[in-house]
Structures are given as C-alpha cells and as structure tokens.
C-alpha cells in the first residue's frame, strides 16, 4: 500500500520519479516536481502514449506548434499521444506538484 501525497523528501534538487506499477506494455508512475521544468530547448518525444493527471500543485505544459501554454491544476488530465512533442514550462516553486502518469503502448 502507498500514498501519492506522502514520502516526499524535504530536499528535491531533481524531480522525483517513482514507478508504482509496470508491465511489458505500460508503466504507472508518480512524479514530484518542486519548481522543476524541462531544460531549455528540450522536448519530450516518447514512443508510448502518456496519460497525465495533475494530483496536487500546478504546472504549465507546452505542446510543440501550439501557441497557448496549457495550465494544469489539481484534477486536470491530458492525453499526450506517442510522439506528441511537449515540455513542462514550469511547476510551482513553493509547493510540491504531484503527477500521476500512465505510459502505455498504442494499439496497432
């Protein structure tokens, strides 16, 4: 048994990635951010679909070739299809931002 909002280090120099459950075709993970963002010039381009739920905190997400930044608040979720280039522009520097992320292979 676990708890998404507990066991978070006081110091978080880098984002915390924890696998909750994994099998050959999917991975469920908790990510904890505290003022973290994707490095400048870097875009995530993943081979798996990614369903993201923001559990706590807030964040700004950018999808390549979209003008508007997406503001995520608790309860918001988004599906990022495989190869949808995206980046995290910012997360709250004062509070933990907790994500629940499901990576899964698209059906062929």
C-alpha positions, 0 to 999 in steps of 0.5 A: 500500500502507498500514498501519492501525497506522502514520502516526499523528501524535504530536499528535491534538487531533481524531480522525483520519479517513482514507478508504482506499477509496470508491465511489458506494455505500460508503466504507472508512475508518480512524479514530484516536481518542486519548481522543476521544468524541462531544460531549455530547448528540450522536448519530450518525444516518447514512443508510448502514449502518456496519460497525465493527471495533475494530483496536487500543485500546478504546472504549465505544459507546452505542446510543440506548434501550439501557441497557448501554454496549457495550465494544469491544476489539481484534477486536470488530465491530458492525453499526450499521444506517442510522439506528441512533442511537449515540455513542462514550462514550469511547476510551482516553486513553493509547493510540491506538484504531484503527477500521476502518469500512465505510459502505455503502448498504442494499439496497432 
